[in-house]
Amino acid sequence: MKRTYRTDWGAGCLLLLATAASAETPTAIDYATAAAYRPPVVHARDPFTPSQAMYEAIGASSGAAGAFGFVPSPESADVPKMKLRGLLSKHPGDFIALLEITGVGTFMVREGDEFNIDPSRPKSAIRISKITRLSITVETGWLGSIRVLR
């Protein structure tokens, strides 16, 4: 027994043309979904600044992952003898101090400066915490980051 299928070609063709026409004309929803699938914008990196990969490599090799920047040392750490030799100020409260470290030399420092004073221990450092008219507050510790000198 042979079966015959009968379709109404008029309605089917009309539906097919309507679907094709709607696929060609983009709508506001199509633009919004297309914008969501754009690749992320990659900005050019400054070749002279350390990248995140460099920080991760240093952290993995030193065993101190995530220890970037200045890390204060315990109170029992060696603190070199220092003298406040002078104070320069162009604006009130903005000081530059002349700090003499015995056996090393004299440095011009500002609040927030971090620097190494012993070349035999490259990670040991001091940080200038506060400078007032009568005193300078210094912290000893270690540098856990990469420093690029220019």
Chimera marker file (.cmm) of the C-alpha trace (Angstrom):
<marker_set name="trace">
<marker id="1" x="0.000" y="0.000" z="0.000" r="1" g="1" b="0" radius="0.5"/>
<marker id="2" x="1.422" y="3.300" z="-1.067" r="1" g="1" b="0" radius="0.5"/>
<marker id="3" x="0.903" y="6.394" z="1.062" r="1" g="1" b="0" radius="0.5"/>
<marker id="4" x="0.748" y="9.859" z="-0.335" r="1" g="1" b="0" radius="0.5"/>
<marker id="5" x="1.429" y="12.956" z="1.721" r="1" g="1" b="0" radius="0.5"/>
<marker id="6" x="-0.157" y="16.176" z="0.741" r="1" g="1" b="0" radius="0.5"/>
<marker id="7" x="1.157" y="19.534" z="1.936" r="1" g="1" b="0" radius="0.5"/>
<marker id="8" x="0.048" y="23.041" z="1.426" r="1" g="1" b="0" radius="0.5"/>
<marker id="9" x="3.084" y="24.570" z="-0.268" r="1" g="1" b="0" radius="0.5"/>
<marker id="10" x="1.810" y="28.095" z="-0.026" r="1" g="1" b="0" radius="0.5"/>
<marker id="11" x="1.961" y="28.265" z="3.770" r="1" g="1" b="0" radius="0.5"/>
<marker id="12" x="5.278" y="26.344" z="3.946" r="1" g="1" b="0" radius="0.5"/>
<marker id="13" x="7.028" y="28.626" z="1.479" r="1" g="1" b="0" radius="0.5"/>
<marker id="14" x="5.706" y="31.685" z="3.242" r="1" g="1" b="0" radius="0.5"/>
<marker id="15" x="7.019" y="30.400" z="6.580" r="1" g="1" b="0" radius="0.5"/>
<marker id="16" x="10.408" y="29.603" z="5.020" r="1" g="1" b="0" radius="0.5"/>
<marker id="17" x="10.740" y="33.077" z="3.484" r="1" g="1" b="0" radius="0.5"/>
<marker id="18" x="9.734" y="34.759" z="6.740" r="1" g="1" b="0" radius="0.5"/>
<marker id="19" x="12.383" y="32.791" z="8.655" r="1" g="1" b="0" radius="0.5"/>
<marker id="20" x="15.108" y="33.631" z="6.119" r="1" g="1" b="0" radius="0.5"/>
<marker id="21" x="14.163" y="37.297" z="6.109" r="1" g="1" b="0" radius="0.5"/>
<marker id="22" x="14.234" y="37.533" z="9.897" r="1" g="1" b="0" radius="0.5"/>
<marker id="23" x="17.698" y="35.892" z="10.020" r="1" g="1" b="0" radius="0.5"/>
<marker id="24" x="19.180" y="38.500" z="7.686" r="1" g="1" b="0" radius="0.5"/>
<marker id="25" x="17.942" y="41.602" z="9.497" r="1" g="1" b="0" radius="0.5"/>
<marker id="26" x="19.690" y="42.045" z="12.831" r="1" g="1" b="0" radius="0.5"/>
<marker id="27" x="17.744" y="43.362" z="15.789" r="1" g="1" b="0" radius="0.5"/>
<marker id="28" x="18.782" y="45.152" z="18.977" r="1" g="1" b="0" radius="0.5"/>
<marker id="29" x="18.883" y="41.821" z="20.785" r="1" g="1" b="0" radius="0.5"/>
<marker id="30" x="21.305" y="40.429" z="18.199" r="1" g="1" b="0" radius="0.5"/>
<marker id="31" x="23.670" y="43.387" z="18.702" r="1" g="1" b="0" radius="0.5"/>
<marker id="32" x="23.596" y="42.929" z="22.480" r="1" g="1" b="0" radius="0.5"/>
<marker id="33" x="24.399" y="39.226" z="22.252" r="1" g="1" b="0" radius="0.5"/>
<marker id="34" x="27.115" y="39.884" z="19.669" r="1" g="1" b="0" radius="0.5"/>
<marker id="35" x="28.742" y="42.434" z="21.998" r="1" g="1" b="0" radius="0.5"/>
<marker id="36" x="28.783" y="39.872" z="24.798" r="1" g="1" b="0" radius="0.5"/>
<marker id="37" x="30.781" y="37.432" z="22.645" r="1" g="1" b="0" radius="0.5"/>
<marker id="38" x="33.526" y="39.858" z="21.571" r="1" g="1" b="0" radius="0.5"/>
<marker id="39" x="37.061" y="38.847" z="22.534" r="1" g="1" b="0" radius="0.5"/>
<marker id="40" x="38.549" y="40.841" z="25.436" r="1" g="1" b="0" radius="0.5"/>
<marker id="41" x="40.609" y="43.897" z="24.565" r="1" g="1" b="0" radius="0.5"/>
<marker id="42" x="44.314" y="43.304" z="25.206" r="1" g="1" b="0" radius="0.5"/>
<marker id="43" x="46.218" y="46.470" z="26.073" r="1" g="1" b="0" radius="0.5"/>
<marker id="44" x="49.885" y="46.891" z="25.294" r="1" g="1" b="0" radius="0.5"/>
<marker id="45" x="52.043" y="46.243" z="28.372" r="1" g="1" b="0" radius="0.5"/>
<marker id="46" x="54.921" y="48.484" z="29.376" r="1" g="1" b="0" radius="0.5"/>
<marker id="47" x="58.007" y="46.315" z="28.702" r="1" g="1" b="0" radius="0.5"/>
<marker id="48" x="59.891" y="47.889" z="31.624" r="1" g="1" b="0" radius="0.5"/>
<marker id="49" x="57.391" y="46.950" z="34.353" r="1" g="1" b="0" radius="0.5"/>
<marker id="50" x="57.328" y="43.470" z="35.879" r="1" g="1" b="0" radius="0.5"/>
<marker id="51" x="54.458" y="41.301" z="34.684" r="1" g="1" b="0" radius="0.5"/>
<marker id="52" x="52.226" y="39.106" z="36.829" r="1" g="1" b="0" radius="0.5"/>
<marker id="53" x="54.059" y="36.059" z="35.443" r="1" g="1" b="0" radius="0.5"/>
<marker id="54" x="57.358" y="37.436" z="36.800" r="1" g="1" b="0" radius="0.5"/>
<marker id="55" x="55.829" y="37.933" z="40.250" r="1" g="1" b="0" radius="0.5"/>
<marker id="56" x="54.436" y="34.386" z="40.186" r="1" g="1" b="0" radius="0.5"/>
<marker id="57" x="57.827" y="32.966" z="39.149" r="1" g="1" b="0" radius="0.5"/>
<marker id="58" x="59.635" y="34.786" z="41.970" r="1" g="1" b="0" radius="0.5"/>
<marker id="59" x="56.985" y="33.738" z="44.492" r="1" g="1" b="0" radius="0.5"/>
<marker id="60" x="57.177" y="30.091" z="43.407" r="1" g="1" b="0" radius="0.5"/>
<marker id="61" x="60.977" y="29.975" z="43.521" r="1" g="1" b="0" radius="0.5"/>
<marker id="62" x="61.294" y="31.749" z="46.876" r="1" g="1" b="0" radius="0.5"/>
<marker id="63" x="58.500" y="29.865" z="48.613" r="1" g="1" b="0" radius="0.5"/>
<marker id="64" x="56.803" y="33.142" z="49.544" r="1" g="1" b="0" radius="0.5"/>
<marker id="65" x="53.995" y="33.218" z="47.013" r="1" g="1" b="0" radius="0.5"/>
<marker id="66" x="51.958" y="36.374" z="47.277" r="1" g="1" b="0" radius="0.5"/>
<marker id="67" x="54.550" y="38.271" z="49.342" r="1" g="1" b="0" radius="0.5"/>
<marker id="68" x="54.962" y="41.262" z="47.052" r="1" g="1" b="0" radius="0.5"/>
<marker id="69" x="56.329" y="44.536" z="48.333" r="1" g="1" b="0" radius="0.5"/>
<marker id="70" x="57.776" y="45.297" z="51.743" r="1" g="1" b="0" radius="0.5"/>
<marker id="71" x="57.348" y="42.663" z="54.471" r="1" g="1" b="0" radius="0.5"/>
<marker id="72" x="58.209" y="43.914" z="57.998" r="1" g="1" b="0" radius="0.5"/>
<marker id="73" x="60.673" y="41.781" z="59.947" r="1" g="1" b="0" radius="0.5"/>
<marker id="74" x="60.293" y="40.669" z="63.570" r="1" g="1" b="0" radius="0.5"/>
<marker id="75" x="61.449" y="43.055" z="66.290" r="1" g="1" b="0" radius="0.5"/>
<marker id="76" x="64.586" y="40.994" z="66.911" r="1" g="1" b="0" radius="0.5"/>
<marker id="77" x="65.996" y="41.841" z="63.464" r="1" g="1" b="0" radius="0.5"/>
<marker id="78" x="69.274" y="43.733" z="63.101" r="1" g="1" b="0" radius="0.5"/>
<marker id="79" x="68.736" y="47.480" z="62.806" r="1" g="1" b="0" radius="0.5"/>
<marker id="80" x="71.746" y="49.485" z="61.643" r="1" g="1" b="0" radius="0.5"/>
<marker id="81" x="72.766" y="52.663" z="63.480" r="1" g="1" b="0" radius="0.5"/>
<marker id="82" x="71.191" y="55.710" z="61.850" r="1" g="1" b="0" radius="0.5"/>
<marker id="83" x="71.201" y="59.488" z="62.363" r="1" g="1" b="0" radius="0.5"/>
<marker id="84" x="68.859" y="62.172" z="61.080" r="1" g="1" b="0" radius="0.5"/>
<marker id="85" x="71.356" y="64.630" z="59.560" r="1" g="1" b="0" radius="0.5"/>
<marker id="86" x="69.015" y="67.165" z="58.019" r="1" g="1" b="0" radius="0.5"/>
<marker id="87" x="65.531" y="68.011" z="56.861" r="1" g="1" b="0" radius="0.5"/>
<marker id="88" x="64.364" y="69.743" z="53.684" r="1" g="1" b="0" radius="0.5"/>
<marker id="89" x="60.853" y="71.053" z="53.188" r="1" g="1" b="0" radius="0.5"/>
<marker id="90" x="59.388" y="73.021" z="50.310" r="1" g="1" b="0" radius="0.5"/>
<marker id="91" x="55.794" y="72.679" z="51.541" r="1" g="1" b="0" radius="0.5"/>
<marker id="92" x="54.674" y="72.226" z="55.175" r="1" g="1" b="0" radius="0.5"/>
<marker id="93" x="54.414" y="68.520" z="56.007" r="1" g="1" b="0" radius="0.5"/>
<marker id="94" x="56.227" y="67.380" z="52.826" r="1" g="1" b="0" radius="0.5"/>
<marker id="95" x="59.719" y="66.507" z="54.051" r="1" g="1" b="0" radius="0.5"/>
<marker id="96" x="62.880" y="65.098" z="52.548" r="1" g="1" b="0" radius="0.5"/>
<marker id="97" x="65.245" y="63.796" z="55.217" r="1" g="1" b="0" radius="0.5"/>
<marker id="98" x="68.990" y="63.295" z="55.102" r="1" g="1" b="0" radius="0.5"/>
<marker id="99" x="69.440" y="59.901" z="56.761" r="1" g="1" b="0" radius="0.5"/>
<marker id="100" x="72.952" y="58.752" z="57.650" r="1" g="1" b="0" radius="0.5"/>
<marker id="101" x="73.416" y="54.988" z="58.014" r="1" g="1" b="0" radius="0.5"/>
<marker id="102" x="76.666" y="54.097" z="59.780" r="1" g="1" b="0" radius="0.5"/>
<marker id="103" x="79.068" y="52.310" z="57.463" r="1" g="1" b="0" radius="0.5"/>
<marker id="104" x="76.864" y="52.771" z="54.394" r="1" g="1" b="0" radius="0.5"/>
<marker id="105" x="76.419" y="56.481" z="53.696" r="1" g="1" b="0" radius="0.5"/>
<marker id="106" x="73.887" y="59.312" z="53.687" r="1" g="1" b="0" radius="0.5"/>
<marker id="107" x="70.611" y="59.088" z="51.783" r="1" g="1" b="0" radius="0.5"/>
<marker id="108" x="67.907" y="61.585" z="50.820" r="1" g="1" b="0" radius="0.5"/>
<marker id="109" x="64.626" y="59.846" z="51.694" r="1" g="1" b="0" radius="0.5"/>
<marker id="110" x="60.883" y="60.551" z="51.648" r="1" g="1" b="0" radius="0.5"/>
<marker id="111" x="57.982" y="58.855" z="53.421" r="1" g="1" b="0" radius="0.5"/>
<marker id="112" x="57.250" y="55.495" z="51.802" r="1" g="1" b="0" radius="0.5"/>
<marker id="113" x="60.742" y="54.956" z="50.364" r="1" g="1" b="0" radius="0.5"/>
<marker id="114" x="61.987" y="51.364" z="50.464" r="1" g="1" b="0" radius="0.5"/>
<marker id="115" x="65.626" y="50.582" z="49.770" r="1" g="1" b="0" radius="0.5"/>
<marker id="116" x="68.359" y="48.029" z="50.384" r="1" g="1" b="0" radius="0.5"/>
<marker id="117" x="71.267" y="48.913" z="52.660" r="1" g="1" b="0" radius="0.5"/>
<marker id="118" x="73.268" y="45.663" z="52.641" r="1" g="1" b="0" radius="0.5"/>
<marker id="119" x="74.401" y="44.344" z="49.225" r="1" g="1" b="0" radius="0.5"/>
<marker id="120" x="75.295" y="40.969" z="50.754" r="1" g="1" b="0" radius="0.5"/>
<marker id="121" x="71.590" y="40.475" z="51.626" r="1" g="1" b="0" radius="0.5"/>
<marker id="122" x="69.704" y="41.787" z="48.574" r="1" g="1" b="0" radius="0.5"/>
<marker id="123" x="66.230" y="41.140" z="49.989" r="1" g="1" b="0" radius="0.5"/>
<marker id="124" x="66.825" y="42.983" z="53.281" r="1" g="1" b="0" radius="0.5"/>
<marker id="125" x="65.515" y="46.530" z="53.211" r="1" g="1" b="0" radius="0.5"/>
<marker id="126" x="64.328" y="49.470" z="55.249" r="1" g="1" b="0" radius="0.5"/>
<marker id="127" x="61.172" y="51.506" z="54.735" r="1" g="1" b="0" radius="0.5"/>
<marker id="128" x="60.694" y="55.118" z="55.771" r="1" g="1" b="0" radius="0.5"/>
<marker id="129" x="57.342" y="55.143" z="57.592" r="1" g="1" b="0" radius="0.5"/>
<marker id="130" x="57.098" y="58.719" z="58.841" r="1" g="1" b="0" radius="0.5"/>
<marker id="131" x="59.134" y="61.914" z="58.786" r="1" g="1" b="0" radius="0.5"/>
<marker id="132" x="58.462" y="64.764" z="61.203" r="1" g="1" b="0" radius="0.5"/>
<marker id="133" x="60.461" y="67.872" z="62.099" r="1" g="1" b="0" radius="0.5"/>
<marker id="134" x="62.185" y="66.069" z="64.984" r="1" g="1" b="0" radius="0.5"/>
<marker id="135" x="62.283" y="62.393" z="64.008" r="1" g="1" b="0" radius="0.5"/>
<marker id="136" x="62.189" y="59.782" z="61.312" r="1" g="1" b="0" radius="0.5"/>
<marker id="137" x="60.441" y="56.405" z="61.743" r="1" g="1" b="0" radius="0.5"/>
<marker id="138" x="62.127" y="53.485" z="59.980" r="1" g="1" b="0" radius="0.5"/>
<marker id="139" x="60.971" y="49.860" z="59.596" r="1" g="1" b="0" radius="0.5"/>
<marker id="140" x="63.281" y="46.976" z="58.764" r="1" g="1" b="0" radius="0.5"/>
<marker id="141" x="62.138" y="44.057" z="56.652" r="1" g="1" b="0" radius="0.5"/>
<marker id="142" x="62.446" y="42.233" z="53.356" r="1" g="1" b="0" radius="0.5"/>
<marker id="143" x="61.550" y="43.047" z="49.795" r="1" g="1" b="0" radius="0.5"/>
<marker id="144" x="59.400" y="40.369" z="48.216" r="1" g="1" b="0" radius="0.5"/>
<marker id="145" x="59.054" y="41.986" z="44.823" r="1" g="1" b="0" radius="0.5"/>
<marker id="146" x="61.059" y="42.684" z="41.712" r="1" g="1" b="0" radius="0.5"/>
<marker id="147" x="62.634" y="46.127" z="41.517" r="1" g="1" b="0" radius="0.5"/>
<marker id="148" x="63.499" y="47.626" z="38.147" r="1" g="1" b="0" radius="0.5"/>
<marker id="149" x="65.992" y="50.494" z="38.235" r="1" g="1" b="0" radius="0.5"/>
<marker id="150" x="65.992" y="52.924" z="35.333" r="1" g="1" b="0" radius="0.5"/>
<link id1="1" id2="2" r="1" g="1" b="0" radius="0.2"/>
<link id1="2" id2="3" r="1" g="1" b="0" radius="0.2"/>
<link id1="3" id2="4" r="1" g="1" b="0" radius="0.2"/>
<link id1="4" id2="5" r="1" g="1" b="0" radius="0.2"/>
<link id1="5" id2="6" r="1" g="1" b="0" radius="0.2"/>
<link id1="6" id2="7" r="1" g="1" b="0" radius="0.2"/>
<link id1="7" id2="8" r="1" g="1" b="0" radius="0.2"/>
<link id1="8" id2="9" r="1" g="1" b="0" radius="0.2"/>
<link id1="9" id2="10" r="1" g="1" b="0" radius="0.2"/>
<link id1="10" id2="11" r="1" g="1" b="0" radius="0.2"/>
<link id1="11" id2="12" r="1" g="1" b="0" radius="0.2"/>
<link id1="12" id2="13" r="1" g="1" b="0" radius="0.2"/>
<link id1="13" id2="14" r="1" g="1" b="0" radius="0.2"/>
<link id1="14" id2="15" r="1" g="1" b="0" radius="0.2"/>
<link id1="15" id2="16" r="1" g="1" b="0" radius="0.2"/>
<link id1="16" id2="17" r="1" g="1" b="0" radius="0.2"/>
<link id1="17" id2="18" r="1" g="1" b="0" radius="0.2"/>
<link id1="18" id2="19" r="1" g="1" b="0" radius="0.2"/>
<link id1="19" id2="20" r="1" g="1" b="0" radius="0.2"/>
<link id1="20" id2="21" r="1" g="1" b="0" radius="0.2"/>
<link id1="21" id2="22" r="1" g="1" b="0" radius="0.2"/>
<link id1="22" id2="23" r="1" g="1" b="0" radius="0.2"/>
<link id1="23" id2="24" r="1" g="1" b="0" radius="0.2"/>
<link id1="24" id2="25" r="1" g="1" b="0" radius="0.2"/>
<link id1="25" id2="26" r="1" g="1" b="0" radius="0.2"/>
<link id1="26" id2="27" r="1" g="1" b="0" radius="0.2"/>
<link id1="27" id2="28" r="1" g="1" b="0" radius="0.2"/>
<link id1="28" id2="29" r="1" g="1" b="0" radius="0.2"/>
<link id1="29" id2="30" r="1" g="1" b="0" radius="0.2"/>
<link id1="30" id2="31" r="1" g="1" b="0" radius="0.2"/>
<link id1="31" id2="32" r="1" g="1" b="0" radius="0.2"/>
<link id1="32" id2="33" r="1" g="1" b="0" radius="0.2"/>
<link id1="33" id2="34" r="1" g="1" b="0" radius="0.2"/>
<link id1="34" id2="35" r="1" g="1" b="0" radius="0.2"/>
<link id1="35" id2="36" r="1" g="1" b="0" radius="0.2"/>
<link id1="36" id2="37" r="1" g="1" b="0" radius="0.2"/>
<link id1="37" id2="38" r="1" g="1" b="0" radius="0.2"/>
<link id1="38" id2="39" r="1" g="1" b="0" radius="0.2"/>
<link id1="39" id2="40" r="1" g="1" b="0" radius="0.2"/>
<link id1="40" id2="41" r="1" g="1" b="0" radius="0.2"/>
<link id1="41" id2="42" r="1" g="1" b="0" radius="0.2"/>
<link id1="42" id2="43" r="1" g="1" b="0" radius="0.2"/>
<link id1="43" id2="44" r="1" g="1" b="0" radius="0.2"/>
<link id1="44" id2="45" r="1" g="1" b="0" radius="0.2"/>
<link id1="45" id2="46" r="1" g="1" b="0" radius="0.2"/>
<link id1="46" id2="47" r="1" g="1" b="0" radius="0.2"/>
<link id1="47" id2="48" r="1" g="1" b="0" radius="0.2"/>
<link id1="48" id2="49" r="1" g="1" b="0" radius="0.2"/>
<link id1="49" id2="50" r="1" g="1" b="0" radius="0.2"/>
<link id1="50" id2="51" r="1" g="1" b="0" radius="0.2"/>
<link id1="51" id2="52" r="1" g="1" b="0" radius="0.2"/>
<link id1="52" id2="53" r="1" g="1" b="0" radius="0.2"/>
<link id1="53" id2="54" r="1" g="1" b="0" radius="0.2"/>
<link id1="54" id2="55" r="1" g="1" b="0" radius="0.2"/>
<link id1="55" id2="56" r="1" g="1" b="0" radius="0.2"/>
<link id1="56" id2="57" r="1" g="1" b="0" radius="0.2"/>
<link id1="57" id2="58" r="1" g="1" b="0" radius="0.2"/>
<link id1="58" id2="59" r="1" g="1" b="0" radius="0.2"/>
<link id1="59" id2="60" r="1" g="1" b="0" radius="0.2"/>
<link id1="60" id2="61" r="1" g="1" b="0" radius="0.2"/>
<link id1="61" id2="62" r="1" g="1" b="0" radius="0.2"/>
<link id1="62" id2="63" r="1" g="1" b="0" radius="0.2"/>
<link id1="63" id2="64" r="1" g="1" b="0" radius="0.2"/>
<link id1="64" id2="65" r="1" g="1" b="0" radius="0.2"/>
<link id1="65" id2="66" r="1" g="1" b="0" radius="0.2"/>
<link id1="66" id2="67" r="1" g="1" b="0" radius="0.2"/>
<link id1="67" id2="68" r="1" g="1" b="0" radius="0.2"/>
<link id1="68" id2="69" r="1" g="1" b="0" radius="0.2"/>
<link id1="69" id2="70" r="1" g="1" b="0" radius="0.2"/>
<link id1="70" id2="71" r="1" g="1" b="0" radius="0.2"/>
<link id1="71" id2="72" r="1" g="1" b="0" radius="0.2"/>
<link id1="72" id2="73" r="1" g="1" b="0" radius="0.2"/>
<link id1="73" id2="74" r="1" g="1" b="0" radius="0.2"/>
<link id1="74" id2="75" r="1" g="1" b="0" radius="0.2"/>
<link id1="75" id2="76" r="1" g="1" b="0" radius="0.2"/>
<link id1="76" id2="77" r="1" g="1" b="0" radius="0.2"/>
<link id1="77" id2="78" r="1" g="1" b="0" radius="0.2"/>
<link id1="78" id2="79" r="1" g="1" b="0" radius="0.2"/>
<link id1="79" id2="80" r="1" g="1" b="0" radius="0.2"/>
<link id1="80" id2="81" r="1" g="1" b="0" radius="0.2"/>
<link id1="81" id2="82" r="1" g="1" b="0" radius="0.2"/>
<link id1="82" id2="83" r="1" g="1" b="0" radius="0.2"/>
<link id1="83" id2="84" r="1" g="1" b="0" radius="0.2"/>
<link id1="84" id2="85" r="1" g="1" b="0" radius="0.2"/>
<link id1="85" id2="86" r="1" g="1" b="0" radius="0.2"/>
<link id1="86" id2="87" r="1" g="1" b="0" radius="0.2"/>
<link id1="87" id2="88" r="1" g="1" b="0" radius="0.2"/>
<link id1="88" id2="89" r="1" g="1" b="0" radius="0.2"/>
<link id1="89" id2="90" r="1" g="1" b="0" radius="0.2"/>
<link id1="90" id2="91" r="1" g="1" b="0" radius="0.2"/>
<link id1="91" id2="92" r="1" g="1" b="0" radius="0.2"/>
<link id1="92" id2="93" r="1" g="1" b="0" radius="0.2"/>
<link id1="93" id2="94" r="1" g="1" b="0" radius="0.2"/>
<link id1="94" id2="95" r="1" g="1" b="0" radius="0.2"/>
<link id1="95" id2="96" r="1" g="1" b="0" radius="0.2"/>
<link id1="96" id2="97" r="1" g="1" b="0" radius="0.2"/>
<link id1="97" id2="98" r="1" g="1" b="0" radius="0.2"/>
<link id1="98" id2="99" r="1" g="1" b="0" radius="0.2"/>
<link id1="99" id2="100" r="1" g="1" b="0" radius="0.2"/>
<link id1="100" id2="101" r="1" g="1" b="0" radius="0.2"/>
<link id1="101" id2="102" r="1" g="1" b="0" radius="0.2"/>
<link id1="102" id2="103" r="1" g="1" b="0" radius="0.2"/>
<link id1="103" id2="104" r="1" g="1" b="0" radius="0.2"/>
<link id1="104" id2="105" r="1" g="1" b="0" radius="0.2"/>
<link id1="105" id2="106" r="1" g="1" b="0" radius="0.2"/>
<link id1="106" id2="107" r="1" g="1" b="0" radius="0.2"/>
<link id1="107" id2="108" r="1" g="1" b="0" radius="0.2"/>
<link id1="108" id2="109" r="1" g="1" b="0" radius="0.2"/>
<link id1="109" id2="110" r="1" g="1" b="0" radius="0.2"/>
<link id1="110" id2="111" r="1" g="1" b="0" radius="0.2"/>
<link id1="111" id2="112" r="1" g="1" b="0" radius="0.2"/>
<link id1="112" id2="113" r="1" g="1" b="0" radius="0.2"/>
<link id1="113" id2="114" r="1" g="1" b="0" radius="0.2"/>
<link id1="114" id2="115" r="1" g="1" b="0" radius="0.2"/>
<link id1="115" id2="116" r="1" g="1" b="0" radius="0.2"/>
<link id1="116" id2="117" r="1" g="1" b="0" radius="0.2"/>
<link id1="117" id2="118" r="1" g="1" b="0" radius="0.2"/>
<link id1="118" id2="119" r="1" g="1" b="0" radius="0.2"/>
<link id1="119" id2="120" r="1" g="1" b="0" radius="0.2"/>
<link id1="120" id2="121" r="1" g="1" b="0" radius="0.2"/>
<link id1="121" id2="122" r="1" g="1" b="0" radius="0.2"/>
<link id1="122" id2="123" r="1" g="1" b="0" radius="0.2"/>
<link id1="123" id2="124" r="1" g="1" b="0" radius="0.2"/>
<link id1="124" id2="125" r="1" g="1" b="0" radius="0.2"/>
<link id1="125" id2="126" r="1" g="1" b="0" radius="0.2"/>
<link id1="126" id2="127" r="1" g="1" b="0" radius="0.2"/>
<link id1="127" id2="128" r="1" g="1" b="0" radius="0.2"/>
<link id1="128" id2="129" r="1" g="1" b="0" radius="0.2"/>
<link id1="129" id2="130" r="1" g="1" b="0" radius="0.2"/>
<link id1="130" id2="131" r="1" g="1" b="0" radius="0.2"/>
<link id1="131" id2="132" r="1" g="1" b="0" radius="0.2"/>
<link id1="132" id2="133" r="1" g="1" b="0" radius="0.2"/>
<link id1="133" id2="134" r="1" g="1" b="0" radius="0.2"/>
<link id1="134" id2="135" r="1" g="1" b="0" radius="0.2"/>
<link id1="135" id2="136" r="1" g="1" b="0" radius="0.2"/>
<link id1="136" id2="137" r="1" g="1" b="0" radius="0.2"/>
<link id1="137" id2="138" r="1" g="1" b="0" radius="0.2"/>
<link id1="138" id2="139" r="1" g="1" b="0" radius="0.2"/>
<link id1="139" id2="140" r="1" g="1" b="0" radius="0.2"/>
<link id1="140" id2="141" r="1" g="1" b="0" radius="0.2"/>
<link id1="141" id2="142" r="1" g="1" b="0" radius="0.2"/>
<link id1="142" id2="143" r="1" g="1" b="0" radius="0.2"/>
<link id1="143" id2="144" r="1" g="1" b="0" radius="0.2"/>
<link id1="144" id2="145" r="1" g="1" b="0" radius="0.2"/>
<link id1="145" id2="146" r="1" g="1" b="0" radius="0.2"/>
<link id1="146" id2="147" r="1" g="1" b="0" radius="0.2"/>
<link id1="147" id2="148" r="1" g="1" b="0" radius="0.2"/>
<link id1="148" id2="149" r="1" g="1" b="0" radius="0.2"/>
<link id1="149" id2="150" r="1" g="1" b="0" radius="0.2"/>
</marker_set>
